[in-house]
Amino acid sequence: MRSKILHSISILIIGTLLFSCSSSRKLNKYLSSQLTSEIFNQSFSGFALMDPESNKIINEYNSHKYFTPASNVKLLTFYASLKILGDSLPALNYVIQNDSLIFQGTGDPSFLYADAPESKVYDFLKNYEGNLYYQHPAYTEESFGPGWSWDDYNYYYSVERSAFPIYGNYVVFKSSPGQNQPTTSIEKFRKDLVLSESNSEIKRDLNSNIFRYNKSDSNKESTQIVPFKYSDELFTELLSDTLNRPVTLINKGWTPTNSSKILYSLPTDSLYKTMLRNSDNFIAEQLLMMVGNNLSDSVNTKNAITYIKKTYLKDLPDEPIWVDGSGLSRYNLITPRSMVFLLKKISEEIPQEKLFEFLPTGGKTGTLKNWYIAEEPYIFAKTGTLSNNHNLSGYIKTKSGRILLFSFMNNNYIVSSSIIKNEMQRILRRIYLNY
């Protein structure tokens, strides 16, 4: 009797395995046909699907080839931040000499930034009873990252990088019907508005904080975010106005040592969600510079990238070409198979529930709110979009409960991005239903 039961169980297990293998073969055949379809022949496309339990790629197409990842680079920045920054953001290096507080920035993006929680920095500076002196730290970065499009300087997604950002390094203008001049979120810039009949939108001069506007004939209110041209002089002026007390800029003073102190502003988690869900370029750039500052006492992106690649990413299948924190640069290059191995590394650093909360969720949050809609969310992934490029890398929770890692990259298409996205959605849903 017992042998018959064992025999029946064996047959059931073998049958289940054969059915599973047959289903996997059918799905792999489907994927192979779809990834070489007419739709994806209109772009340069690559795909990698990985089972993290076996640590193996279970389906791929052009996974060894390099693609422009766009904002998928934020996953590299996220991983670097997880490894280096710890639980809290170091906001200031400072020292107290006699009755003076001398402080330096670390790259922390949160100070008076509308998309970040209120930090401790404002109260710390406001309530100090002595004199305030700001000293520029060791900082070698350009305002823009390498390979950024210079003529995006007027748009919110391309604010300048700096050692001590303030107000997110942008100003908000609001226009109303019948209004002679737009209102400004920062009073200092009101006098820098110049009427110009040639502009349909507010446009800043390339190398100065002159903002040219046209009187609105619209019967609707409008809002425009414009990055300002950053300088240490402007920073100390804005900070003085904000604190309603003098802040003096000094060129030489002290170098942070073991005797200097660090003020921590916010939990790092509070910025990760904004960076990943909203694809916030500003936070991504500043976080990577903070990683560099933590490693070398210099607010420097290159130092961070070099160290992270050498120390933590040397075992990726293909070395990433990585130059900035946000993915705005078209110099960045990575392969889909390296991306899924990066996703595995990230999943080993942070609990799954918390990780999925940070990422855009299909049909629910962030840049995926209107895509991959399902009763039960199954896509948790980072988008990456530039003109003619759309990528998606992350985690798929299949209907059977398995967690798979994927990277789907599409570059150089000239059709509507919605055509590419719809095909990606159809393929990933098929994986969700059948694995």
C-alpha positions in Angstrom: 0.0 0.0 0.0 2.8 2.4 1.0 4.7 1.7 -2.2 1.6 2.5 -4.3 1.2 5.8 -2.4 4.9 6.7 -3.0 4.5 5.7 -6.6 1.5 7.9 -7.1 3.3 10.8 -5.4 6.3 10.3 -7.6 4.2 10.3 -10.7 2.5 13.6 -9.5 5.8 15.3 -8.9 7.2 14.2 -12.2 4.1 15.3 -14.0 4.2 18.7 -12.3 7.8 19.1 -13.2 7.2 18.1 -16.8 4.2 20.5 -17.0 6.3 23.3 -15.5 9.2 22.6 -17.9 6.8 22.5 -20.8 5.2 25.8 -19.7 8.6 27.4 -19.4 9.7 26.2 -22.8 6.4 27.6 -24.3 6.9 31.0 -22.6 10.6 31.2 -23.6 9.6 30.4 -27.2 6.9 33.2 -27.0 9.5 35.7 -25.6 12.0 34.8 -28.3 9.4 35.5 -31.0 8.1 38.7 -29.4 11.5 40.2 -28.7 12.4 39.9 -32.4 9.0 41.1 -33.6 8.4 44.0 -36.0 7.8 46.3 -33.1 11.2 45.8 -31.5 12.9 45.7 -34.8 12.1 49.4 -34.9 14.5 49.9 -31.9 17.7 48.6 -30.5 16.3 46.3 -27.8 17.7 44.1 -25.0 16.1 41.9 -22.3 17.3 39.9 -19.4 15.1 37.8 -17.0 16.8 36.3 -14.0 15.8 33.9 -11.3 17.5 35.2 -8.1 17.2 31.8 -6.4 19.2 30.0 -9.0 21.3 33.1 -9.8 20.8 32.3 -13.5 19.5 34.2 -16.5 16.4 32.3 -17.7 15.6 34.3 -20.8 17.6 36.9 -22.6 17.9 38.9 -25.8 20.9 41.1 -26.5 21.5 41.0 -22.8 25.3 41.3 -23.3 25.1 44.5 -25.4 25.4 48.0 -24.0 22.4 50.4 -23.8 21.9 54.0 -22.8 20.1 53.4 -19.4 18.7 56.9 -18.8 17.2 57.0 -15.3 17.9 53.3 -14.7 21.3 54.8 -13.6 19.4 55.8 -10.4 19.5 52.2 -9.4 23.3 52.4 -9.4 23.1 55.6 -7.3 20.6 53.9 -4.9 22.9 50.9 -4.4 25.9 53.2 -3.8 23.9 55.2 -1.2 22.8 52.0 0.5 26.4 50.8 0.8 28.0 54.1 2.0 25.6 56.6 3.5 24.1 54.7 6.4 20.8 55.6 8.0 21.1 59.4 8.1 22.2 62.1 5.7 25.3 64.1 6.8 24.2 67.7 6.1 27.0 69.9 7.4 30.6 69.7 8.4 31.2 72.4 11.0 33.5 73.8 13.6 32.9 76.4 16.4 35.8 78.8 16.9 35.2 81.4 19.6 31.8 82.8 18.9 31.7 81.7 15.2 30.2 78.8 13.5 32.0 77.9 10.3 30.2 75.3 8.2 30.6 73.5 4.8 28.1 71.7 2.6 28.2 68.0 2.0 25.9 67.9 -1.0 22.8 67.2 1.0 19.8 68.2 -1.3 17.2 68.5 1.4 17.7 72.0 2.7 14.4 73.9 2.0 13.6 71.5 -0.9 9.8 71.3 -1.4 10.0 67.5 -2.2 12.0 66.6 0.9 10.9 66.5 4.6 12.0 69.4 6.8 15.6 68.9 7.9 17.4 70.0 11.1 19.7 72.4 9.3 17.4 75.4 9.3 16.8 75.4 13.0 20.5 74.6 13.7 21.7 77.7 11.8 18.8 79.9 12.8 19.3 79.3 16.5 23.0 79.6 16.7 23.8 82.7 18.7 27.2 83.6 17.3 28.4 84.6 13.8 27.8 82.3 10.8 30.4 81.7 8.1 30.1 79.6 5.1 33.2 78.1 3.6 33.1 76.3 0.2 34.2 72.7 0.7 36.5 70.7 -1.5 34.3 70.6 -4.6 35.4 70.0 -8.2 32.2 69.3 -10.0 30.8 71.3 -12.9 27.2 72.6 -12.6 26.1 70.1 -15.2 27.2 66.5 -15.4 29.3 65.1 -18.3 27.2 64.5 -21.4 24.2 66.5 -20.2 22.3 68.5 -22.8 23.2 72.1 -22.1 20.1 73.5 -23.6 17.9 71.8 -21.0 19.2 74.3 -18.4 15.9 76.1 -18.2 13.9 73.0 -17.2 13.2 71.6 -13.7 14.7 68.2 -14.4 18.1 69.8 -15.1 18.9 71.9 -12.1 22.6 72.7 -11.3 24.6 70.5 -8.9 26.2 72.2 -5.9 27.9 71.6 -2.6 25.1 73.2 -0.6 21.8 73.3 -2.5 19.1 75.6 -1.3 15.4 75.5 -2.4 16.2 72.6 -4.7 18.3 75.1 -6.7 15.2 76.4 -8.5 12.6 79.2 -8.4 8.9 78.8 -9.0 7.0 81.4 -11.0 3.2 81.6 -11.0 1.2 83.6 -13.6 -2.4 84.6 -13.3 -4.9 86.2 -15.8 -4.4 90.0 -15.9 -1.3 89.9 -13.8 1.4 92.3 -14.9 4.3 90.1 -13.7 4.6 86.6 -12.4 5.0 86.0 -8.7 8.1 84.2 -7.4 8.7 81.6 -4.7 12.0 83.4 -3.9 11.6 87.2 -3.4 15.2 87.9 -4.5 14.4 87.0 -8.1 11.4 89.3 -8.5 13.7 92.2 -9.5 15.4 89.9 -12.0 12.2 89.5 -14.1 12.4 91.2 -17.5 9.5 91.6 -19.9 10.2 90.1 -23.3 7.6 89.8 -26.1 9.6 87.0 -27.8 9.2 84.3 -25.1 6.1 82.2 -24.7 7.4 80.8 -21.4 9.7 82.2 -18.7 13.3 81.7 -19.8 16.4 82.4 -17.9 19.5 83.7 -19.6 22.1 81.0 -20.0 24.8 82.4 -17.7 22.9 84.7 -15.4 19.8 85.0 -13.3 17.8 87.2 -15.6 14.4 85.7 -16.2 12.5 86.8 -19.3 8.7 86.6 -19.4 5.8 87.5 -21.6 2.5 88.8 -20.3 0.0 86.0 -20.2 -3.1 86.2 -22.4 -4.4 83.0 -21.0 -7.4 82.8 -18.8 -5.8 80.1 -16.7 -3.2 80.2 -14.0 0.2 78.6 -14.8 3.2 77.5 -12.9 6.8 77.1 -14.1 9.8 75.8 -12.3 13.1 77.3 -13.5 16.6 76.4 -12.2 18.7 79.4 -11.1 22.3 79.9 -11.8 24.1 78.8 -8.7 27.1 80.5 -7.0 28.4 80.6 -3.5 27.7 84.3 -3.4 24.0 83.7 -4.3 23.8 80.8 -1.8 25.0 83.0 1.1 22.6 85.8 0.0 19.6 83.5 -0.1 20.6 81.9 3.2 20.9 85.3 4.8 17.5 86.3 3.6 16.0 83.1 4.7 17.5 83.1 8.2 17.0 86.8 8.5 20.6 87.2 9.7 24.0 87.6 8.1 25.9 84.7 6.7 29.4 85.5 5.5 31.2 83.7 2.7 34.9 82.9 3.4 37.4 81.4 1.0 39.8 79.9 3.5 39.4 78.7 7.1 39.6 75.1 8.1 39.6 71.6 6.6 37.3 69.0 8.2 39.2 66.8 10.6 38.4 64.4 13.4 37.9 67.4 15.7 35.2 68.9 13.5 31.6 67.9 13.8 28.8 66.6 11.5 25.2 67.6 11.6 22.8 64.9 10.3 19.7 66.1 8.7 17.2 63.4 7.6 16.9 59.6 7.4 18.3 58.5 4.1 15.1 56.5 3.4 13.2 59.8 3.2 15.0 60.7 0.0 15.2 57.3 -1.7 11.5 57.0 -2.3 11.3 60.4 -3.9 14.4 59.7 -6.0 13.1 56.4 -7.3 9.3 56.9 -7.5 9.5 60.3 -9.0 12.8 59.8 -10.8 14.1 62.9 -9.2 17.4 63.9 -11.0 18.3 66.5 -8.4 18.3 64.1 -5.5 20.1 61.4 -7.4 23.0 63.8 -8.4 23.4 65.1 -4.9 23.2 61.7 -3.2 26.1 60.4 -5.4 28.1 63.5 -4.6 27.4 62.8 -0.9 28.7 59.3 -1.4 31.9 60.8 -2.8 32.2 63.2 0.1 31.8 60.4 2.6 34.5 58.4 0.9 37.1 61.1 0.3 36.2 64.4 2.0 35.5 65.8 -1.4 32.1 66.4 -2.8 32.9 64.5 -6.0 30.9 62.1 -8.2 33.9 60.5 -9.9 35.4 59.4 -6.6 32.1 57.7 -5.7 31.7 55.9 -9.0 35.3 54.7 -9.0 35.1 53.3 -5.5 31.7 51.6 -5.9 32.7 50.0 -9.2 36.0 48.7 -7.8 34.7 47.6 -4.5 31.2 46.3 -5.0 30.5 46.0 -8.7 33.6 44.3 -10.1 31.7 41.0 -10.3 29.0 42.3 -12.7 29.0 40.4 -16.0 29.9 43.6 -17.9 31.5 46.7 -16.5 29.0 49.6 -16.5 30.1 52.9 -18.1 28.8 55.2 -15.4 29.3 59.0 -15.3 26.5 60.7 -13.3 23.9 60.1 -10.6 20.7 60.7 -12.5 21.1 59.2 -15.9 20.8 62.5 -17.8 24.0 61.8 -19.5 24.1 59.8 -22.7 27.6 58.7 -21.9 26.2 56.1 -19.4 26.1 52.6 -20.8 25.1 49.3 -19.2 24.0 45.8 -20.3 20.7 44.3 -19.3 22.4 41.3 -17.7 24.5 43.5 -15.6 21.4 45.4 -14.6 19.6 42.3 -13.3 22.7 41.3 -11.3 22.7 44.8 -9.8 19.0 44.3 -8.9 20.0 41.1 -7.0 22.7 43.0 -5.1 20.1 45.7 -4.1 17.7 43.0 -2.9 20.3 41.6 -0.6 20.8 45.0 1.0 17.2 45.8 1.9 14.0 43.8 2.9 11.8 43.1 -0.1 8.7 44.9 1.3 10.7 48.0 2.0 12.4 47.9 -1.4 9.1 47.5 -3.3 7.7 50.5 -1.3 10.6 52.7 -2.7 10.1 51.7 -6.3 7.4 52.8 -8.7 4.6 50.3 -8.6 2.6 49.3 -11.7 -0.8 50.9 -11.7 -0.2 52.5 -8.3 2.7 54.9 -7.8 5.3 57.1 -9.3 6.3 56.8 -13.0 4.4 53.6 -13.4 1.1 54.8 -12.0 -0.6 54.6 -15.4 1.1 51.4 -16.6 1.0 47.7 -15.7 -2.4 48.2 -14.1 -3.7 45.1 -12.2 -5.8 44.2 -9.3 -2.7 43.0 -7.5 0.4 44.9 -8.4 3.1 42.8 -10.0 5.7 45.2 -11.4 8.1 47.1 -9.1 10.6 48.8 -11.3 12.6 51.9 -12.2 11.8 53.6 -15.5 14.5 55.3 -17.6 13.4 57.6 -20.4 15.2 60.0 -22.7 14.1 61.1 -26.2 14.0 57.9 -28.3 14.9 55.7 -25.3 12.8 53.9 -22.8 13.9 51.3 -20.3 12.4 49.4 -17.3 14.4 47.4 -14.8 13.1 45.9 -11.6 11.2 43.1 -10.0 8.2 41.1 -11.2 6.0 39.2 -8.8 4.5 36.4 -10.8 1.0 35.0 -10.2 2.6 31.9 -8.7 4.4 34.0 -6.2 7.9 33.9 -7.6 10.0 37.0 -7.7 12.0 37.4 -10.9 14.4 40.2 -11.9 14.2 41.8 -15.3 15.8 44.5 -17.4 14.0 45.6 -20.6 16.0 48.2 -22.6 14.9 50.0 -25.8 17.1 52.6 -27.5 17.1 54.6 -30.7 13.5 54.1 -31.8 11.7 56.8 -33.8 8.1 55.6 -33.3 5.9 56.8 -30.5 7.2 55.6 -27.1 3.6 54.4 -26.3 4.0 51.7 -29.0 7.2 50.4 -27.3 5.6 50.6 -23.8 2.5 48.8 -24.8 4.5 45.9 -26.2 6.7 45.8 -23.1 3.5 45.7 -21.0 2.1 42.8 -22.9 5.3 40.8 -22.6 5.8 41.4 -18.9 2.2 40.5 -18.2 2.6 37.2 -20.0 5.6 36.5 -17.8 3.5 37.4 -14.7 0.7 35.0 -15.7 2.9 32.0 -16.8 6.0 31.8 -14.5 
